[in-house]
């Protein structure tokens, strides 16, 4: 049964099959969730990202797209990296944010994942308003569930703070 759970916590510590990385277009690590995932997962994640950049996305991962790597030392099996929109400069920030969530869910389903955890994509330094981002995330996940009822996917939305969790809960 498809479900959505909301919690505050450290996404790198969750025992789920896949975690989503709010990556930058370079896929080479960075700050926030991206940096935490690369640090906790170890160098194999970066090696796989380098290979993706060399073979699939030499110009960088486009906003709204996603790719899969192993999870290195993380408790998860896979990391799904997605490049969220930079709110004030993306021509379609809402559409690209929805594409991030949809593409990650499609990849999770295609890889047989039954549990996936998402951070708040683009809500940090990329400046996407948190309430709008929460609504888009939940609407996109619900639409995916309606379109793919056989997915049998458990989605956890991981908030950075209690205030962020309250925003997500208000949109559920």
C-alpha positions in Angstrom: 0.0 0.0 0.0 1.4 3.4 -1.0 1.9 5.6 2.1 3.4 9.0 3.0 5.1 9.6 6.4 6.5 12.8 7.7 9.3 13.1 10.2 12.2 15.3 11.4 15.6 13.6 11.2 18.8 12.8 9.5 18.1 11.3 6.1 21.6 9.7 6.0 20.6 7.5 9.0 17.3 6.1 7.8 16.9 2.4 7.1 15.0 2.8 3.8 15.9 1.2 0.5 16.6 4.6 -1.2 17.2 8.1 -0.2 16.9 11.1 -2.4 19.7 13.6 -2.6 18.9 17.2 -3.3 21.9 17.5 -5.5 23.4 20.3 -7.5 23.8 20.0 -11.3 27.5 19.0 -11.0 26.7 15.9 -8.9 30.0 16.4 -7.2 28.7 17.0 -3.7 28.1 20.3 -2.1 26.5 21.7 1.1 23.4 20.8 3.0 21.8 17.4 2.3 24.1 16.8 -0.7 27.3 17.2 1.3 25.9 15.1 4.2 25.0 12.3 1.9 28.4 12.3 0.2 30.3 12.5 3.5 28.2 9.7 5.1 28.2 7.5 2.0 31.9 7.7 1.3 33.8 8.0 -2.0 32.0 5.4 -4.0 29.0 7.7 -4.4 31.2 10.4 -5.8 32.9 7.9 -8.2 29.5 6.8 -9.6 28.5 10.5 -9.9 31.7 11.3 -11.8 30.9 8.4 -14.2 27.4 9.7 -14.8 28.8 13.1 -15.6 31.3 11.7 -18.0 28.9 9.4 -19.8 25.3 10.6 -19.5 25.3 14.3 -18.4 28.6 15.9 -19.3 27.0 19.4 -19.0 25.5 18.6 -15.6 22.2 17.1 -14.4 19.3 19.3 -15.7 16.8 20.7 -13.2 13.9 18.2 -12.8 16.0 15.2 -13.8 17.3 12.4 -11.5 19.9 9.6 -11.6 20.6 6.6 -9.4 23.8 5.5 -7.7 24.7 3.0 -5.0 24.6 4.2 -1.4 28.1 3.4 -0.3 28.3 3.2 3.5 24.7 4.5 4.0 22.1 2.2 5.4 20.1 2.7 2.2 20.7 0.5 -0.9 20.4 3.4 -3.4 20.7 7.2 -3.7 18.5 8.9 -6.2 20.2 12.3 -7.0 17.9 15.1 -8.3 18.7 18.6 -9.3 16.1 20.9 -7.9 15.2 24.3 -9.4 16.9 27.5 -8.1 13.7 29.3 -7.3 14.6 32.9 -8.4 16.3 32.0 -11.6 14.5 28.8 -12.9 12.0 29.6 -15.7 9.5 27.0 -14.3 10.4 26.4 -10.6 7.1 24.7 -9.7 7.1 22.5 -12.8 10.7 21.5 -12.3 10.2 20.7 -8.6 7.3 18.5 -9.4 9.4 16.8 -12.1 12.1 16.1 -9.5 9.7 14.3 -7.2 8.0 12.4 -10.1 11.3 11.4 -11.7 12.6 10.1 -8.3 9.5 8.1 -7.7 9.6 6.6 -11.2 13.3 5.6 -10.7 12.5 4.1 -7.3 9.6 2.1 -8.8 11.8 1.0 -11.7 14.5 -0.2 -9.3 12.1 -2.2 -7.2 12.3 0.1 -4.2 9.6 -0.2 -1.6 10.7 2.6 0.7 12.2 5.9 -0.2 13.0 9.1 1.9 13.0 12.6 0.5 14.6 15.8 1.9 13.0 19.1 1.2 14.2 19.6 -2.4 15.2 23.2 -3.3 14.0 24.6 0.1 17.5 25.5 1.4 20.0 27.7 -0.5 17.9 27.3 -3.7 15.3 29.4 -2.0 12.0 27.6 -2.9 9.3 28.8 -0.4 8.8 25.9 2.0 5.0 25.8 2.1 4.7 25.9 -1.7 7.4 23.2 -2.0 5.6 21.0 0.5 2.3 21.3 -1.4 4.0 20.4 -4.7 5.8 17.4 -3.1 2.7 16.0 -1.5 0.5 16.6 -4.6 3.1 15.0 -6.9 3.5 11.9 -4.6 -0.3 11.5 -4.4 -0.6 11.8 -8.2 2.1 9.2 -8.6 0.3 6.8 -6.2 -3.0 7.3 -8.1 -1.2 6.5 -11.4 0.9 3.7 -10.1 -1.2 1.9 -7.4 0.9 -1.3 -7.8 4.1 0.5 -6.8 3.5 -0.4 -3.1 5.8 2.4 -2.1 6.4 3.9 1.3 7.5 7.5 1.1 9.0 9.4 4.0 9.4 13.1 3.8 12.3 14.1 6.1 12.1 17.6 7.5 15.2 19.5 8.6 13.5 21.0 11.7 10.3 20.7 13.7 9.1 23.9 12.0 9.6 22.3 8.6 7.8 19.2 9.8 4.8 21.3 10.8 4.7 22.8 7.3 4.7 19.4 5.7 2.0 18.1 8.2 -0.2 21.1 7.3 0.0 20.1 3.6 -0.7 16.4 4.1 
